[in-house]
């Protein structure tokens, strides 16, 4: 099966690249250039009308949206979380879509508050989003410490761990110290992300995408 990932390093497509490496499924990379207008090209818009990544081209057709791609990969190849009929499947789905539908927009509101709110409302939007981010991180901390799910742990790589690894690195590395997310209050979450840095699949992507030595726990702040 030929899979093609439309990709820019350290964008959302890095989540899918991590997943592809983890399951060991061969794939090709199609690098895109935002400044060159690749996202507006008709052939790319035919894959995703929104003109966004990640997009994964498959023999069955293109698929976009991060959670949708992760779920499809897991259903088709396994290795990223419980599949249909396996124990703890409902909890896995619930938390995967919590990250996609709740945490992901929160992270973007902290990192880019002006996008949805405009410049005038950006400071208050960011303040409120940062509060929500820490509340949502506390929920994930509680999940790890009270439920110890095998699909979100330090012992095994998974869709949820890789999704969070890329999302949270963006807000850990923010140049504005007041809104720079810290893992210090969340030791269990820190341990899961630190473990995900060490898995062989992750090390390959970390090197290929030049994410730095500890990209999920102590990423370098962008000036």
ZAMARGU-4260 file (C-alpha; in steps of 0.2 Angstrom, whole numbers, plus 5000, padded with zeros to 4 digits):
<rodrens>
0) 5000/5000/5000 | 5007/5017/4995 | 5004/5031/5007 | 5009/5049/5004 | 5010/5062/5018
5) 5009/5080/5013 | 5021/5088/5026 | 5030/5102/5034 | 5041/5098/5048 | 5035/5103/5065
10) 5017/5106/5059 | 5002/5095/5062 | 5008/5083/5049 | 5023/5078/5061 | 5010/5069/5072
15) 5005/5058/5057 | 5023/5055/5053 | 5027/5049/5070 | 5012/5037/5069 | 5017/5031/5052
20) 5035/5027/5059 | 5028/5019/5074 | 5017/5007/5064 | 5031/5003/5052 | 5020/5007/5037
25) 5030/5013/5022 | 5026/5030/5016 | 5032/5044/5005 | 5034/5062/5010 | 5028/5076/4999
30) 5035/5092/5006 | 5025/5108/5005 | 5030/5126/5005 | 5017/5138/5013 | 5026/5154/5006
35) 5026/5146/4988 | 5007/5145/4988 | 5007/5126/4989 | 4992/5126/5000 | 4981/5135/4987
40) 4986/5124/4972 | 4971/5116/4964 | 4978/5098/4966 | 4981/5101/4984 | 4964/5108/4987
45) 4957/5093/4978 | 4964/5083/4992 | 4958/5094/5006 | 4946/5109/5002 | 4952/5118/5017
50) 4970/5119/5011 | 4977/5113/5027 | 4988/5098/5033 | 4990/5085/5038 | 4983/5076/5022
55) 4987/5057/5019 | 4984/5051/5001 | 4979/5032/5002 | 4974/5020/4988 | 4956/5023/4995
60) 4957/5041/4993 | 4964/5056/5003 | 4960/5058/5021 | 4963/5074/5032 | 4960/5079/5050
65) 4973/5073/5062 | 4961/5062/5073 | 4953/5055/5057 | 4970/5050/5050 | 4976/5042/5067
70) 4960/5033/5069 | 4961/5026/5051 | 4979/5021/5053 | 4975/5012/5069 | 4960/5003/5062
75) 4970/4998/5046 | 4987/4993/5054 | 4985/4993/5073 | 4999/4999/5085 | 4992/5016/5090
80) 4978/5011/5102 | 4964/4999/5105 | 4955/4994/5090 | 4936/4989/5087 | 4931/4975/5099
85) 4947/4977/5110 | 4946/4982/5129 | 4946/5001/5133 | 4941/5006/5115 | 4928/5018/5121
90) 4940/5027/5133 | 4953/5028/5119 | 4941/5036/5107 | 4934/5048/5120 | 4952/5055/5124
95) 4958/5055/5106 | 4943/5066/5101 | 4946/5076/5117 | 4963/5080/5111 | 4957/5084/5094
100) 4941/5094/5098 | 4945/5102/5114 | 4964/5103/5118 | 4970/5106/5100 | 4959/5122/5098
105) 4965/5128/5115 | 4983/5126/5110 | 4980/5136/5094 | 4971/5150/5104 | 4986/5151/5116
110) 4999/5151/5102 | 4989/5162/5089 | 4975/5171/5098 | 4974/5184/5085 | 4968/5171/5072
115) 4951/5169/5078 | 4949/5184/5090 | 4958/5198/5080 | 4972/5209/5087 | 4961/5219/5099
120) 4954/5204/5108 | 4969/5193/5107 | 4976/5197/5124 | 4961/5191/5134 | 4958/5177/5122
125) 4975/5171/5126 | 4973/5173/5144 | 4957/5163/5145 | 4964/5150/5133 | 4980/5148/5144
130) 4969/5144/5159 | 4959/5131/5149 | 4975/5123/5144 | 4981/5120/5161 | 4964/5114/5166
135) 4964/5102/5152 | 4982/5096/5156 | 4976/5092/5173 | 4962/5081/5166 | 4976/5071/5156
140) 4987/5070/5172 | 4972/5063/5181 | 4969/5050/5167 | 4987/5044/5168 | 4987/5043/5187
145) 4970/5036/5191 | 4967/5025/5175 | 4984/5020/5169 | 4979/5016/5152 | 4991/5006/5142
150) 4987/5016/5126 | 4993/5032/5135 | 5008/5028/5145 | 5027/5028/5147 | 5028/5010/5142
155) 5021/5010/5125 | 5020/5023/5111 | 5002/5028/5104 | 4992/5040/5095 | 4987/5050/5110
160) 5005/5052/5116 | 5012/5057/5099 | 4997/5069/5096 | 5000/5078/5113 | 5019/5078/5110
165) 5018/5089/5095 | 5004/5100/5102 | 5012/5104/5118 | 5029/5107/5111 | 5022/5122/5102
170) 5016/5130/5119 | 5031/5124/5129 | 5042/5133/5117 | 5032/5150/5116 | 5044/5165/5117
175) 5032/5174/5129 | 5036/5167/5146 | 5019/5172/5154 | 5010/5160/5142 | 5024/5147/5140
180) 5016/5130/5146 | 5025/5121/5159 | 5025/5102/5162 | 5031/5104/5180 | 5014/5103/5188
185) 5010/5088/5178 | 5024/5075/5182 | 5014/5060/5175 | 5011/5069/5158 | 5029/5074/5158
190) 5035/5056/5160 | 5024/5050/5146 | 5030/5063/5134 | 5048/5060/5140 | 5046/5042/5136
195) 5039/5046/5119 | 5055/5055/5115 | 5065/5039/5117 | 5055/5027/5106 | 5064/5022/5090
200) 5051/5028/5078 | 5051/5045/5087 | 5070/5047/5086 | 5069/5044/5067 | 5056/5058/5065
205) 5065/5069/5077 | 5080/5068/5067 | 5072/5069/5050 | 5061/5085/5055 | 5075/5093/5065
210) 5065/5094/5081 | 5080/5095/5093 | 5086/5083/5107 | 5071/5084/5119 | 5057/5091/5108
215) 5042/5085/5118 | 5048/5090/5135 | 5061/5104/5133 | 5059/5111/5116 | 5069/5126/5111
220) 5059/5142/5112 | 5058/5151/5096 | 5063/5169/5097
</rodrens>
